[in-house]
Amino acid sequence: MDTHRHPGAPPRASDPPILDMTPEGEFRDPLPPPRGRLDALLGKVGGVALLLTLAAGGLLLAALAVLFLGLLLPVALGAGLVAFISLWWRMRRLNRAGGGQGVRFVILRR
């Protein structure tokens, strides 16, 4: 929306604003300011910086996944050891109680 009627003329308080509209009744967007070399250079530098940020974020997520798996590995090994000792102890008690041949694992195939 312009505030004066003639390009280059100083704005006056008595002039009403000019509404730039299309024949369909929509408002037109003002023209963007001209871009210089600095704007183009800063756009390219910003694009490279964004790309580096995304790459660093991906590496950070991969490092966090490796850290998480590294923390879960001892827990999984400990749980497996406890399960093994529990099964071993039960089989030992069963053998002492006269269970004979111990525990047999049977796999049914269809």
C-alpha positions as CSV (number, residue, x, y, z in Angstrom):
1,M,0.0,0.0,0.0
2,D,1.5,3.3,-1.1
3,T,1.0,6.4,0.9
4,H,1.6,8.9,-2.0
5,R,0.2,9.1,-5.5
6,H,3.2,10.0,-7.6
7,P,6.6,8.2,-7.5
8,G,9.2,10.5,-6.1
9,A,6.7,13.0,-4.7
10,P,6.9,13.5,-0.9
11,P,4.0,12.1,1.1
12,R,1.4,14.6,2.3
13,A,-0.9,14.1,5.3
14,S,-3.9,15.1,3.2
15,D,-3.5,12.3,0.5
16,P,-5.4,9.1,1.1
17,P,-3.6,5.9,0.8
18,I,-3.6,4.1,-2.6
19,L,-4.8,0.5,-2.6
20,D,-3.1,-1.6,-5.3
21,M,-5.8,-4.2,-6.4
22,T,-6.2,-6.5,-9.3
23,P,-9.4,-6.5,-11.4
24,E,-10.5,-9.6,-9.4
25,G,-10.4,-7.7,-6.2
26,E,-7.3,-9.1,-4.6
27,F,-4.5,-7.1,-3.2
28,R,-1.1,-7.1,-4.9
29,D,2.0,-7.8,-2.9
30,P,4.6,-5.0,-2.9
31,L,7.7,-5.6,-5.0
32,P,10.6,-7.1,-3.0
33,P,13.6,-4.9,-2.6
34,P,16.4,-5.5,-5.1
35,R,18.9,-8.1,-4.1
36,G,22.6,-7.2,-4.2
37,R,25.7,-9.3,-4.2
38,L,25.9,-9.4,-0.4
39,D,22.3,-10.9,-0.2
40,A,23.2,-13.6,-2.7
41,L,26.5,-14.4,-0.8
42,L,24.7,-14.5,2.6
43,G,22.0,-16.8,1.1
44,K,24.7,-19.2,-0.1
45,V,26.5,-19.1,3.2
46,G,23.3,-19.6,5.1
47,G,22.4,-22.6,2.9
48,V,25.8,-24.2,3.6
49,A,25.4,-23.5,7.3
50,L,22.0,-25.1,7.3
51,L,23.4,-28.2,5.5
52,L,26.2,-28.5,8.1
53,T,23.8,-28.1,10.9
54,L,21.6,-31.0,9.5
55,A,24.7,-33.2,9.1
56,A,25.9,-32.5,12.7
57,G,22.4,-33.2,14.0
58,G,22.4,-36.6,12.1
59,L,25.7,-37.4,13.6
60,L,24.5,-36.4,17.1
61,L,21.4,-38.7,16.7
62,A,23.7,-41.6,15.6
63,A,26.0,-41.0,18.6
64,L,23.0,-41.0,21.0
65,A,21.8,-44.3,19.5
66,V,25.2,-45.9,20.0
67,L,25.3,-44.5,23.6
68,F,21.8,-45.8,24.3
69,L,22.8,-49.3,23.0
70,G,26.0,-49.2,25.0
71,L,24.0,-48.5,28.1
72,L,21.5,-51.3,27.4
73,L,24.0,-53.9,26.6
74,P,25.2,-54.5,30.2
75,V,21.6,-54.6,31.4
76,A,20.7,-57.2,28.8
77,L,23.8,-59.3,29.7
78,G,23.0,-59.0,33.4
79,A,19.4,-60.1,32.8
80,G,20.6,-63.0,30.7
81,L,23.0,-64.1,33.4
82,V,20.3,-64.0,36.0
83,A,18.0,-66.1,33.8
84,F,20.8,-68.6,33.2
85,I,21.6,-68.9,36.9
86,S,17.9,-69.3,37.7
87,L,17.5,-72.1,35.2
88,W,20.7,-73.8,36.2
89,W,19.7,-73.7,39.9
90,R,16.3,-75.2,39.2
91,M,17.7,-78.0,37.0
92,R,20.3,-78.8,39.8
93,R,17.5,-78.9,42.4
94,L,15.5,-81.2,40.1
95,N,18.4,-83.6,39.6
96,R,19.0,-83.7,43.4
97,A,15.4,-84.4,44.1
98,G,15.5,-87.5,41.8
99,G,14.2,-86.0,38.6
100,G,16.5,-88.4,36.8
101,Q,17.6,-87.1,33.5
102,G,16.9,-83.5,34.2
103,V,14.9,-81.1,32.0
104,R,14.4,-81.9,28.3
105,F,13.5,-79.3,25.8
106,V,11.1,-80.5,23.1
107,I,10.5,-78.7,19.8
108,L,7.3,-79.6,18.1
109,R,7.4,-79.3,14.3
110,R,4.3,-79.3,12.1
